[in-house]
Amino acid sequence: MVLLTCDYTVETIDGDYAMLKRLDDPDAELKCVARALLPPEIMEGTRLHYEMLQYEII
């Protein structure tokens, strides 16, 4: 089993959701993620690392 590991940039924050852009695939669609799953101190432009079903600020 292969788990996804990648980095994102927070493009926009809209209420309880954030739109994330994958850094290694700029043509990919934005990913909508509930803010409850993200670190509370994120803001637009924050870079995140996703691994093992968790997001961390990098």
Secondary structure as GFF3:
##gff-version 3
##sequence-region A 1 58
A	DSSP	beta_strand	6	14	.	.	.	ID=ss1
A	DSSP	beta_strand	17	22	.	.	.	ID=ss2
A	DSSP	beta_strand	31	34	.	.	.	ID=ss3
A	DSSP	three_ten_helix	35	37	.	.	.	ID=ss4
A	DSSP	beta_strand	47	51	.	.	.	ID=ss5
A	DSSP	beta_strand	54	57	.	.	.	ID=ss6
###
